Amino acid sequence: MNWNIWRIVMKLILTGCFLLVSLTAFAQQSKNPVTSAVREILPRQQKNLTAAVEQMPAEKFSYKPTPQQMSFAHLVMHISESNTHLCSALSETPAPKQAELKETDGKDKLVAALKTSFDFCNTSLEKVEDSKLGDKVDLFGHEGTKAFALIALTNDWADHYGAAAMYLRLNGLLPPTAKK
């Protein structure tokens, strides 16, 4: 066999092996691209929402922009309950037992519940796989898919942060993401 042909054959074999290893690694990384993206988003949303809630003074937790709107405390309660319910449904993991929240609960209790709900989401979302996003789950008394629940969860984080930021601004406070 000619030495040049041998070198070409060896290069092709090595290139093929490299591509095979690369494609295998890529396939493993992209096994759950949707749920992986949500798990990447979660820490930032957790940080921003928690910081916004912690920033609001305790005496302002009863604040309502208008009589028809929910209080800031109710917003925090709603975020905690929504996180817990959606992450439980997505992961098919029972929600952690905790005392029922009330709008009249103090800041410390509501902040603790919020943090617990995000901790639960961090743990439970590790169990969610893209291949199961078509599975049916209970969503607040209605049947829906895990895909719907996952999208609703990320939409809720954005919506709830926007609401919390508005409450802060209406009380003369700059939301965490507006600070430089």
Summary of the structure (lengths in Angstrom):
residues: 180
radius of gyration: 23.3
end to end distance: 67.6
largest distance: 88.8
contacts: 503
relative contact order: 0.16
helix: 69%
strand: 4%
